[in-house]
Amino acid sequence: MYVLVSPFSKTFDDIWLTYIVPFFLQEKIHIWQIIEIPLREAIELWVIIDIYENIDTTYDESKIKSIISIKNESIFLSNYRVILVKWIASHYFTAIHNSINLFFPNNLKDKIWKDKLDLIKLNNDLSETKHIYTFNHKVKLSNIQEQTLNQIQNTQKNKILLYWLTWSWKTEIYIKLIKEYLDYWKQTLFLIPEIILTNQLSSKIKDVFWKEVLIINSTVTDATKTKYWLSINNWISKIIIGTRSALFYPYNNLWLIIIDEEHDNSYISDSAPRYNTIEVAEKITELNWNKLILASGTPSIKSMYKAVKWEYELINLLKKHR
């Protein structure tokens, strides 16, 4: 048995390398596990991206090294993320390790490397924090808001462009939607471009949903990001508000993505890999079949074009709230 492996984040000329899986590890090997491999004079952590029973006979098997161990038997990438990692690498012409690195907080990788990630203990600790949420906020919508909400709920399309006025009380519609998904224990991701906006909107949403809300932005420490990563992965946190990096956390029951101010340039990453958040969210929606809402008072030309071409459902919230 052979595996194709890729590093996490450092520069490497090849997209992957081939290693032999020793017999005693073959029944434990899975794609997207983290393993130790010998590389030159060092031992490094890499990720399994494919498994083969046989390889091309032109390979000199005597020169293929063996993996050393499985660093952690838990599979860190699953469901739609398995395809998404490779799609990002291909679509944005970047090495696959750049794509993989988007999905792992640095602190999490450090803990794995230092054998300080006790997943059994962490999962037990996290399970003790589970609770039944309480919803005490009375959401009263105007007739226009009710009509808009009904359109969002009843459209057959799962990609929506919500065109709104600044005074149209879109946040109340967001809260109503989030609550409906939360009633069924579904996860919601709410992306916002700027930290100042995150503070404004998150305070209102957090006042309503309290402990269910996690806020992820540049002010969150690496150690806290690891805690959030595990909480989301274990389906404890169900409402996540964040900037574009929050898109890559391990959602296992994600049913709603809201991207507020979708026209904002900060949704485009200017460092490797240089991805477009809207495009990645669209791909997630195609793979995961969640609902995607792009909202703006000044939609981008690209989004309006897609709405005109009927790729998005265009819903107008252009009348004043009353």
VOBA-1610 file (N, C-alpha, C; in pm, whole numbers, padded with zeros to 5 digits, always signed):
BEGIN
Met+00085-00119+00000Met+00000+00000+00000Met+00088+00124+00000Tyr+00044+00225-00076Tyr+00121+00348-00090Tyr+00031+00469-00063Val+00095+00576-00018Val+00021+00700+00004Val+00089+00815-00068Leu+00007+00907-00118Leu+00057+01034-00167Leu+00039+01134-00054Val+00145+01208-00024Val+00139+01298+00091Val+00181+01439+00052Ser+00131+01535+00128Ser+00163+01675+00103Ser+00196+01743+00235Pro+00288+01842+00233Pro+00320+01915+00356Pro+00207+02011+00391Phe+00219+02075+00507Phe+00119+02173+00548Phe+00138+02306+00475Ser+00246+02375+00504Ser+00250+02514+00459Ser+00382+02560+00400Lys+00487+02484+00415Lys+00615+02535+00367Lys+00627+02517+00216Thr+00715+02592+00158Thr+00736+02583+00014Thr+00800+02450-00020Phe+00746+02387-00124Phe+00801+02259-00168Phe+00778+02248-00318Asp+00877+02201-00391Asp+00868+02204-00537Asp+00762+02109-00591Asp+00750+01993-00531Asp+00653+01895-00579Asp+00518+01915-00510Ile+00413+01873-00577Ile+00280+01881-00516Ile+00265+01774-00409Trp+00324+01657-00431Trp+00318+01551-00332Trp+00435+01454-00348Leu+00449+01365-00252Leu+00549+01259-00257Leu+00482+01126-00229Thr+00548+01019-00270Thr+00495+00884-00250Thr+00573+00813-00140Tyr+00498+00746-00050Tyr+00560+00669+00058Tyr+00489+00534+00071Ile+00563+00436+00124Ile+00507+00303+00150Ile+00442+00304+00288Val+00330+00234+00301Val+00265+00216+00430Val+00306+00080+00486Pro+00373+00075+00601Pro+00410-00054+00659Pro+00287-00136+00693Phe+00303-00266+00696Phe+00190-00357+00712Phe+00111-00328+00840Phe+00179-00296+00950Phe+00110-00279+01078Phe+00025-00152+01085Leu+00040-00065+00984Leu-00041+00058+00982Leu-00150+00056+00875Gln-00151-00045+00792Gln-00239-00042+00674Gln-00387-00037+00709Glu-00429-00101+00815Glu-00570-00101+00851Glu-00613+00030+00918Lys-00517+00113+00955Lys-00548+00238+01025Lys-00539+00361+00934Ile-00492+00342+00812Ile-00465+00455+00724Ile-00593+00505+00658His-00608+00639+00657His-00719+00703+00587His-00670+00831+00521Ile-00738+00869+00415Ile-00706+00998+00350Ile-00731+01112+00448Trp-00642+01212+00443Trp-00646+01334+00524Trp-00603+01316+00668Gln-00545+01199+00699Gln-00479+01187+00828Gln-00344+01259+00824Ile-00294+01291+00942Ile-00162+01354+00954Ile-00064+01247+00997Ile+00047+01237+00924Ile+00144+01131+00950Ile+00284+01190+00960Glu+00374+01110+01019Glu+00516+01145+01022Glu+00587+01074+00907Ile+00672+01149+00838Ile+00752+01089+00730Ile+00898+01130+00744Pro+00989+01046+00697Pro+01129+01089+00690Pro+01151+01169+00561Leu+01212+01285+00572Leu+01241+01367+00455Leu+01382+01422+00470Arg+01469+01377+00381Arg+01611+01410+00391Arg+01661+01368+00530Glu+01708+01462+00610Glu+01762+01425+00742Glu+01663+01455+00854Ala+01541+01491+00820Ala+01444+01532+00922Ala+01321+01442+00922Ile+01242+01455+01028Ile+01112+01391+01036Ile+01007+01502+01036Glu+00910+01491+00945Glu+00815+01599+00928Glu+00672+01547+00930Leu+00580+01642+00953Leu+00437+01612+00948Leu+00382+01644+00810Trp+00317+01545+00751Trp+00253+01567+00622Trp+00111+01512+00627Val+00034+01540+00524Val-00106+01498+00518Val-00124+01399+00404Ile-00199+01292+00430Ile-00228+01194+00325Ile-00336+01250+00234Ile-00308+01259+00105Ile-00409+01309+00012Ile-00460+01201-00083Asp-00397+01084-00083Asp-00450+00972-00162Asp-00383+00842-00118Ile-00451+00731-00146Ile-00401+00598-00108Ile-00411+00506-00229Tyr-00305+00428-00253Tyr-00304+00335-00366Tyr-00257+00198-00319Glu-00318+00095-00376Glu-00270-00041-00349Glu-00143-00070-00427Asn-00136-00015-00548Asn-00020-00037-00634Asn+00021+00095-00698Ile+00146+00100-00745Ile+00194+00220-00813Ile+00253+00181-00947Asp+00287+00280-01025Asp+00346+00259-01157Asp+00471+00171-01144Thr+00480+00072-01230Thr+00593-00023-01223Thr+00726+00042-01259Thr+00722+00162-01315Thr+00848+00230-01348Thr+00918+00283-01223Tyr+00845+00291-01110Tyr+00906+00336-00986Tyr+01005+00230-00936Asp+01115+00275-00882Asp+01210+00186-00815Asp+01167+00176-00669Glu+01098+00068-00634Glu+01039+00055-00500Glu+01144+00059-00390Ser+01265+00019-00422Ser+01369+00018-00319Ser+01405+00160-00273Lys+01368+00259-00355Lys+01400+00397-00320Lys+01284+00470-00252Ile+01170+00402-00241Ile+01054+00465-00177Ile+01060+00440-00027Lys+01059+00547+00049Lys+01068+00535+00194Lys+00933+00500+00256Ser+00938+00458+00380Ser+00817+00420+00453Ser+00776+00532+00549Ile+00645+00549+00565Ile+00600+00645+00667Ile+00638+00591+00804Ile+00653+00679+00901Ile+00697+00640+01035Ile+00579+00607+01125Ser+00480+00696+01127Ser+00367+00674+01217Ser+00250+00761+01175Ile+00133+00728+01228Ile+00017+00814+01215Ile+00020+00908+01335Lys+00033+01036+01308Lys+00049+01130+01417Lys-00081+01147+01494Asn-00191+01143+01423Asn-00321+01146+01489Asn-00419+01069+01403Glu-00488+00971+01463Glu-00575+00884+01384Glu-00705+00950+01343Ser-00740+01062+01404Ser-00861+01134+01364Ser-00841+01191+01224Ile-00948+01193+01146Ile-00944+01248+01012Ile-00983+01394+01020Phe-00892+01482+00984Phe-00913+01625+01006Phe-00985+01695+00892Leu-00996+01630+00778Leu-01075+01686+00669Leu-01176+01581+00625Ser-01301+01623+00614Ser-01406+01528+00578Ser-01513+01598+00496Asn-01613+01524+00460Asn-01725+01565+00376Asn-01683+01656+00261Tyr-01747+01771+00240Tyr-01719+01852+00121Tyr-01577+01907+00119Arg-01511+01916+00234Arg-01377+01975+00239Arg-01274+01889+00165Val-01300+01760+00155Val-01208+01671+00084Val-01193+01716-00061Ile-01306+01746-00125Ile-01303+01793-00264Ile-01258+01938-00270Leu-01300+02017-00174Leu-01272+02160-00175Leu-01122+02190-00172Val-01046+02115-00095Val-00901+02136-00087Val-00837+02125-00225Lys-00873+02021-00298Lys-00814+02000-00431Lys-00867+02104-00530Trp-00993+02142-00514Trp-01051+02242-00605Trp-00980+02376-00589Ile-00953+02417-00467Ile-00883+02544-00443Ile-00744+02541-00507Ala-00674+02430-00489Ala-00540+02419-00547Ala-00545+02429-00699Ser-00642+02363-00759Ser-00654+02363-00905Ser-00708+02495-00958His-00813+02547-00896His-00881+02666-00947His-00795+02791-00934Tyr-00715+02798-00827Tyr-00633+02917-00804Tyr-00485+02893-00835Phe-00455+02782-00903Phe-00320+02753-00950Phe-00217+02765-00838Thr-00244+02697-00727Thr-00153+02701-00613Thr-00119+02559-00570Ala-00005+02542-00506Ala+00033+02409-00455Ala-00070+02362-00353Ile-00093+02233-00350Ile-00199+02181-00264Ile-00171+02206-00116His-00043+02216-00078His-00017+02243+00064His-00062+02383+00104Asn-00063+02477+00009Asn-00118+02610+00039Asn-00268+02602+00067Ser-00335+02516-00010Ser-00478+02497+00011Ser-00505+02428+00144Ile-00432+02322+00175Ile-00449+02250+00301Ile-00429+02343+00420Asn-00332+02431+00409Asn-00298+02519+00521Asn-00414+02611+00561Leu-00504+02640+00468Leu-00620+02724+00500Leu-00709+02661+00606Phe-00708+02529+00615Phe-00805+02456+00697Phe-00755+02424+00837Phe-00629+02459+00869Phe-00571+02423+00998Phe-00511+02544+01068Pro-00561+02583+01184Pro-00495+02690+01262Pro-00353+02648+01298Asn-00262+02744+01302Asn-00123+02713+01333Asn-00108+02645+01468Asn-00184+02690+01566Asn-00176+02632+01700Asn-00215+02485+01699Leu-00313+02451+01618Leu-00357+02311+01608Leu-00245+02224+01551Lys-00179+02273+01447Lys-00068+02198+01388Lys+00046+02181+01488Asp+00075+02286+01566Asp+00181+02278+01666Asp+00150+02173+01772Lys+00025+02169+01815Lys-00015+02071+01916Lys-00001+01928+01864Ile-00038+01909+01737Ile-00024+01775+01678Ile+00124+01736+01672Trp+00207+01832+01629Trp+00349+01804+01615Trp+00413+01771+01750Lys+00371+01839+01855Lys+00431+01820+01987Lys+00359+01714+02071Asp+00267+01640+02007Asp+00191+01537+02078Asp+00114+01593+02197Lys+00068+01716+02185Lys-00006+01778+02295Lys-00155+01791+02264Leu-00199+01726+02156Leu-00340+01731+02121Leu-00405+01599+02162Asp-00465+01600+02279Asp-00536+01483+02329Asp-00683+01498+02289Leu-00717+01442+02172Leu-00852+01463+02119Leu-00958+01399+02206Ile-00929+01285+02266Ile-01028+01219+02351Ile-01063+01308+02469Lys-00958+01363+02534Lys-00982+01452+02648Lys-01054+01579+02604Leu-01006+01638+02492Leu-01068+01761+02445Leu-01213+01740+02407Asn-01242+01629+02342Asn-01380+01601+02304Asn-01469+01580+02426Asn-01413+01515+02528Asn-01491+01498+02652Asn-01517+01632+02720Asp-01412+01716+02722Asp-01429+01850+02781Asp-01532+01931+02705Leu-01526+01922+02572Leu-01619+01998+02490Leu-01762+01948+02506Ser-01777+01816+02519Ser-01912+01760+02532Ser-01981+01810+02658Glu-01902+01842+02761Glu-01960+01893+02885Glu-02014+02035+02870Thr-01971+02103+02762Thr-02017+02240+02742Thr-02146+02246+02659Lys-02193+02132+02612Lys-02314+02133+02531Lys-02433+02177+02616His-02522+02250+02552His-02637+02301+02624His-02754+02319+02529Ile-02871+02332+02584Ile-02989+02362+02505Ile-03006+02512+02503Tyr-03007+02570+02385Tyr-03010+02716+02376Tyr-03148+02770+02413Thr-03150+02893+02459Thr-03276+02961+02486Thr-03286+03081+02395Phe-03405+03106+02344Phe-03427+03216+02251Phe-03533+03306+02309Asn-03490+03421+02360Asn-03582+03511+02429Asn-03613+03637+02349His-03559+03646+02229His-03575+03767+02149His-03700+03756+02063Lys-03787+03852+02073Lys-03908+03856+01991Lys-03877+03919+01857Val-03879+03840+01751Val-03851+03891+01618Val-03983+03930+01553Lys-04002+04059+01536Lys-04124+04109+01471Lys-04083+04172+01339Leu-04133+04113+01232Leu-04097+04162+01100Leu-04211+04244+01041Ser-04172+04341+00958Ser-04271+04418+00884Ser-04326+04332+00770Asn-04427+04382+00702Asn-04484+04308+00589Asn-04380+04286+00480Ile-04299+04390+00452Ile-04196+04377+00350Ile-04092+04273+00391Gln-04053+04274+00517Gln-03955+04176+00566Gln-04012+04034+00561Glu-04139+04019+00597Glu-04204+03887+00591Glu-04206+03835+00448Gln-04237+03923+00353Gln-04239+03882+00213Gln-04101+03839+00167Thr-03999+03915+00210Thr-03861+03882+00173Thr-03821+03747+00233Leu-03855+03727+00360Leu-03823+03601+00426Leu-03890+03484+00355Asn-04014+03500+00318Asn-04086+03393+00247Asn-04021+03362+00113Gln-03975+03465+00044Gln-03905+03442-00083Gln-03778+03362-00063Ile-03702+03397+00040Ile-03578+03325+00069Ile-03607+03179+00103Gln-03710+03156+00182Gln-03744+03021+00225Gln-03799+02935+00113Asn-03871+02996+00021Asn-03946+02918-00078Asn-03878+02906-00214Thr-03772+02982-00238Thr-03706+02971-00367Thr-03643+02833-00385Gln-03647+02785-00508Gln-03587+02655-00539Gln-03435+02666-00554Lys-03387+02786-00571Lys-03243+02806-00585Lys-03178+02814-00447Asn-03056+02764-00437Asn-02987+02772-00309Asn-02879+02880-00307Lys-02874+02961-00413Lys-02786+03079-00416Lys-02873+03202-00437Ile-02864+03295-00343Ile-02953+03411-00342Ile-02872+03539-00333Leu-02912+03638-00411Leu-02856+03773-00398Leu-02965+03860-00335Leu-02939+03908-00214Leu-03033+03992-00141Leu-02990+04138-00157Tyr-03073+04213-00225Tyr-03043+04353-00258Tyr-03125+04441-00164Trp-03057+04515-00073Trp-03128+04583+00035Trp-03090+04729+00047Leu-03175+04803+00118Leu-03143+04939+00158Leu-03085+04940+00299Thr-03003+05039+00330Thr-02935+05040+00460Thr-03033+05049+00576Trp-03153+05101+00553Trp-03249+05115+00663Trp-03356+05006+00660Ser-03333+04902+00587Ser-03437+04801+00567Ser-03437+04691+00673Trp-03356+04702+00774Trp-03357+04608+00887Trp-03332+04463+00842Lys-03229+04447+00761Lys-03193+04312+00715Lys-03151+04222+00830Thr-03092+04279+00935Thr-03045+04197+01046Thr-03158+04117+01109Glu-03277+04174+01115Glu-03392+04101+01171Glu-03426+03979+01087Ile-03409+03992+00956Ile-03431+03876+00868Ile-03323+03771+00893Tyr-03198+03815+00908Tyr-03090+03722+00939Tyr-03122+03644+01068Ile-03163+03716+01171Ile-03190+03653+01300Ile-03301+03549+01287Lys-03404+03583+01212Lys-03516+03490+01192Lys-03469+03364+01119Leu-03388+03381+01016Leu-03336+03266+00941Leu-03247+03179+01028Ile-03156+03244+01100Ile-03063+03169+01186Ile-03140+03088+01290Lys-03243+03149+01349Lys-03322+03078+01450Lys-03389+02955+01391Glu-03442+02967+01271Glu-03510+02853+01210Glu-03414+02736+01187Tyr-03292+02766+01144Tyr-03193+02659+01127Tyr-03147+02605+01261Leu-03132+02693+01359Leu-03088+02650+01491Leu-03190+02559+01558Asp-03318+02582+01530Asp-03423+02495+01585Asp-03402+02349+01544Tyr-03337+02329+01431Tyr-03308+02193+01382Tyr-03161+02157+01403Trp-03094+02232+01489Trp-02954+02206+01526Trp-02860+02213+01405Lys-02890+02304+01314Lys-02805+02325+01197Lys-02708+02439+01224Gln-02593+02435+01156Gln-02492+02539+01172Gln-02511+02650+01068Thr-02483+02774+01111Thr-02489+02891+01024Thr-02354+02962+01028Leu-02306+03002+00911Leu-02184+03081+00899Leu-02222+03219+00846Phe-02185+03322+00921Phe-02218+03460+00887Phe-02088+03535+00865Leu-02056+03564+00738Leu-01931+03632+00705Leu-01952+03782+00690Ile-01860+03859+00748Ile-01865+04004+00744Ile-01725+04054+00712Pro-01712+04158+00630Pro-01579+04196+00583Pro-01487+04265+00681Glu-01538+04350+00768Glu-01451+04431+00852Glu-01474+04402+01000Ile-01367+04418+01078Ile-01376+04392+01221Ile-01477+04484+01287Ile-01482+04611+01245Ile-01575+04705+01309Ile-01720+04663+01284Leu-01746+04612+01163Leu-01880+04563+01133Leu-01910+04437+01213Thr-01807+04353+01227Thr-01824+04231+01306Thr-01868+04267+01448Asn-01805+04370+01504Asn-01841+04409+01641Asn-01986+04459+01649Gln-02029+04535+01551Gln-02164+04590+01551Gln-02270+04482+01536Leu-02253+04399+01434Leu-02355+04298+01406Leu-02350+04183+01506Ser-02227+04144+01543Ser-02214+04030+01633Ser-02275+04058+01769Ser-02266+04183+01814Ser-02324+04215+01945Ser-02475+04194+01944Lys-02539+04231+01834Lys-02684+04214+01825Lys-02721+04066+01817Ile-02648+03992+01733Ile-02677+03850+01717Ile-02642+03773+01843Lys-02532+03812+01908Lys-02493+03744+02031Lys-02590+03772+02144Asp-02649+03891+02147Asp-02751+03921+02247Asp-02871+03828+02232Val-02897+03787+02109Val-03012+03700+02083Val-02979+03554+02111Phe-02863+03507+02064Phe-02833+03363+02068Phe-02730+03325+02175Trp-02662+03420+02233Trp-02573+03401+02346Trp-02464+03299+02318Lys-02461+03187+02392Lys-02350+03092+02387Lys-02337+03019+02253Glu-02438+03025+02171Glu-02431+02955+02043Glu-02337+03024+01945Val-02298+03150+01975Val-02223+03232+01880Val-02073+03228+01907Leu-01996+03206+01801Leu-01851+03224+01804Leu-01815+03336+01708Ile-01720+03420+01747Ile-01675+03529+01661Ile-01529+03506+01625Ile-01500+03495+01496Ile-01365+03465+01450Ile-01316+03579+01361Asn-01212+03647+01408Asn-01150+03753+01327Asn-01003+03763+01365Ser-00936+03866+01317Ser-00791+03877+01337Ser-00752+03901+01481Thr-00845+03939+01567Thr-00812+03964+01708Thr-00810+03836+01791Val-00860+03726+01735Val-00866+03599+01808Val-00728+03534+01807Thr-00679+03490+01921Thr-00546+03428+01930Thr-00547+03290+01863Asp-00426+03243+01828Asp-00415+03112+01765Asp-00467+03001+01856Ala-00439+03012+01986Ala-00486+02910+02081Ala-00639+02906+02085Thr-00701+03024+02082Thr-00847+03030+02084Thr-00905+02977+01953Lys-00837+03004+01841Lys-00883+02951+01713Lys-00886+02799+01714Thr-00789+02736+01782Thr-00789+02590+01793Thr-00909+02543+01874Lys-00941+02612+01983Lys-01059+02577+02062Lys-01186+02591+01979Tyr-01193+02698+01902Tyr-01309+02719+01816Tyr-01318+02611+01709Trp-01203+02576+01652Trp-01196+02472+01549Trp-01256+02341+01602Leu-01216+02303+01723Leu-01265+02180+01783Leu-01412+02190+01820Ser-01454+02306+01867Ser-01594+02325+01902Ser-01685+02315+01781Ile-01642+02374+01670Ile-01720+02366+01546Ile-01719+02224+01492Asn-01602+02160+01496Asn-01589+02023+01446Asn-01677+01927+01525Asn-01695+01953+01653Asn-01776+01867+01738Asn-01923+01911+01742Trp-01957+02008+01654Trp-02096+02047+01637Trp-02155+02109+01764Ile-02069+02172+01843Ile-02114+02239+01965Ile-02153+02383+01932Ser-02064+02454+01863Ser-02095+02590+01821Ser-02171+02585+01690Lys-02283+02653+01686Lys-02370+02642+01569Lys-02388+02772+01493Ile-02346+02884+01552Ile-02354+03012+01482Ile-02214+03074+01485Ile-02156+03090+01368Ile-02019+03141+01359Ile-02022+03271+01279Ile-01971+03377+01340Ile-01958+03507+01274Ile-01810+03533+01253Gly-01772+03569+01132Gly-01629+03590+01113Gly-01595+03655+00982Thr-01467+03685+00967Thr-01413+03733+00841Thr-01384+03612+00753Arg-01322+03634+00637Arg-01317+03529+00534Arg-01254+03398+00580Ser-01160+03401+00674Ser-01093+03278+00717Ser-01189+03181+00787Ala-01300+03234+00839Ala-01397+03147+00907Ala-01462+03048+00811Leu-01448+03073+00682Leu-01506+02985+00581Leu-01444+02845+00585Phe-01322+02833+00640Phe-01247+02708+00630Phe-01249+02625+00758Tyr-01335+02659+00851Tyr-01347+02579+00973Tyr-01427+02452+00945Pro-01415+02350+01032Pro-01467+02216+01000Pro-01616+02199+01031Tyr-01701+02264+00954Tyr-01846+02252+00973Tyr-01892+02113+00929Asn-01970+02050+01015Asn-02020+01917+00983Asn-02171+01915+00960Asn-02235+02029+00985Asn-02380+02036+00963Asn-02418+02178+00919Leu-02345+02228+00820Leu-02361+02365+00775Leu-02476+02373+00675Trp-02576+02454+00708Trp-02694+02465+00623Trp-02717+02606+00570Leu-02650+02705+00628Leu-02673+02842+00585Leu-02543+02921+00588Ile-02508+02985+00476Ile-02397+03079+00469Ile-02453+03215+00428Ile-02427+03315+00510Ile-02466+03452+00478Ile-02337+03533+00459Ile-02324+03599+00347Ile-02208+03685+00323Ile-02260+03828+00311Asp-02240+03906+00416Asp-02290+04042+00421Asp-02191+04135+00349Glu-02242+04241+00287Glu-02159+04334+00210Glu-02074+04258+00109Glu-02140+04176+00029Glu-02068+04082-00057Glu-01977+04150-00159His-02000+04278-00183His-01919+04352-00280His-01782+04392-00225Asp-01759+04377-00095Asp-01640+04430-00031Asp-01513+04360-00079Asn-01409+04440-00105Asn-01283+04386-00158Asn-01209+04298-00060Ser-01237+04311+00069Ser-01165+04231+00168Ser-01201+04082+00160Tyr-01300+04047+00081Tyr-01333+03906+00059Tyr-01237+03839-00039Ile-01148+03915-00097Ile-01048+03860-00188Ile-00914+03856-00115Ser-00857+03738-00101Ser-00729+03721-00031Ser-00615+03771-00120Asp-00526+03852-00060Asp-00411+03903-00136Asp-00282+03832-00101Ser-00293+03718-00030Ser-00175+03636-00001Ser-00205+03492-00041Ala-00100+03416-00067Ala-00118+03280-00118Ala-00189+03190-00017Pro-00286+03113-00065Pro-00343+03117-00199Pro-00440+03232-00216Arg-00434+03300-00327Arg-00515+03419-00351Arg-00655+03378-00398Tyr-00742+03354-00304Tyr-00875+03304-00336Tyr-00980+03414-00323Asn-01095+03390-00385Asn-01211+03477-00375Asn-01314+03409-00286Thr-01348+03472-00174Thr-01439+03412-00076Thr-01574+03376-00138Ile-01626+03461-00225Ile-01755+03433-00287Ile-01747+03307-00371Glu-01641+03293-00448Glu-01625+03174-00533Glu-01612+03047-00449Val-01536+03055-00340Val-01521+02938-00253Val-01654+02903-00187Ala-01729+03004-00143Ala-01859+02979-00082Ala-01955+02917-00182Glu-01948+02960-00308Glu-02031+02899-00413Glu-01996+02752-00432Lys-01866+02722-00429Lys-01824+02582-00446Lys-01869+02497-00328Ile-01857+02551-00207Ile-01907+02479-00089Ile-02056+02450-00104Thr-02131+02549-00151Thr-02275+02534-00167Thr-02308+02426-00271Glu-02230+02418-00377Glu-02250+02314-00477Glu-02222+02175-00420Leu-02122+02166-00334Leu-02083+02037-00278Leu-02169+01998-00158Asn-02209+02096-00080Asn-02276+02072+00048Asn-02427+02093+00040Trp-02471+02161-00066Trp-02612+02192-00090Trp-02676+02266+00027Asn-02602+02359+00087Asn-02657+02452+00185Asn-02718+02570+00112Lys-02777+02662+00185Lys-02828+02786+00126Lys-02722+02895+00141Leu-02697+02968+00032Leu-02600+03076+00031Leu-02672+03207+00002Ile-02658+03304+00092Ile-02718+03436+00074Ile-02607+03540+00064Leu-02598+03606-00051Leu-02507+03718-00070Leu-02589+03845-00056Ala-02549+03933+00034Ala-02630+04051+00063Ala-02550+04178+00044Ser-02613+04279-00015Ser-02545+04406-00033Ser-02645+04514-00075Gly-02615+04636-00035Gly-02689+04751-00085Gly-02632+04801-00216Thr-02509+04758-00247Thr-02443+04791-00374Thr-02378+04665-00429Pro-02455+04572-00480Pro-02400+04442-00524Pro-02291+04459-00629Ser-02198+04366-00628Ser-02091+04367-00729Ser-02152+04342-00867Ile-02081+04389-00970Ile-02128+04369-01107Ile-02139+04220-01138Lys-02042+04142-01089Lys-02042+03998-01115Lys-02164+03931-01055Ser-02200+03970-00931Ser-02316+03909-00866Ser-02445+03949-00936Met-02456+04076-00975Met-02576+04119-01047Met-02588+04048-01181Tyr-02475+04028-01247Tyr-02476+03955-01375Tyr-02526+03812-01355Lys-02481+03748-01248Lys-02525+03611-01221Lys-02674+03607-01187Ala-02722+03712-01122Ala-02865+03719-01092Ala-02946+03735-01221Val-02897+03820-01310Val-02965+03840-01439Val-02964+03711-01521Lys-02854+03637-01513Lys-02841+03510-01586Lys-02912+03395-01515Trp-02979+03426-01403Trp-03058+03329-01328Trp-02973+03224-01255Glu-02844+03255-01235Glu-02762+03167-01151Glu-02792+03192-01004Tyr-02828+03316-00971Tyr-02873+03352-00836Tyr-03021+03388-00842Glu-03089+03364-00732Glu-03222+03420-00713Glu-03206+03563-00662Leu-03258+03661-00735Leu-03248+03800-00693Leu-03371+03837-00611Ile-03346+03878-00486Ile-03454+03918-00396Ile-03428+04061-00353Asn-03525+04147-00378Asn-03510+04289-00345Asn-03571+04322-00211Leu-03495+04392-00129Leu-03547+04448-00004Leu-03521+04599-00013Leu-03590+04663-00108Leu-03559+04801-00141Leu-03659+04900-00087Lys-03759+04852-00017Lys-03855+04943+00043Lys-03820+04966+00189Lys-03853+05085+00236Lys-03821+05121+00374Lys-03897+05035+00472His-03831+04993+00577His-03894+04913+00682His-04010+04991+00746Arg-04123+04925+00762Arg-04237+04989+00829Arg-04325+04883+00893
//
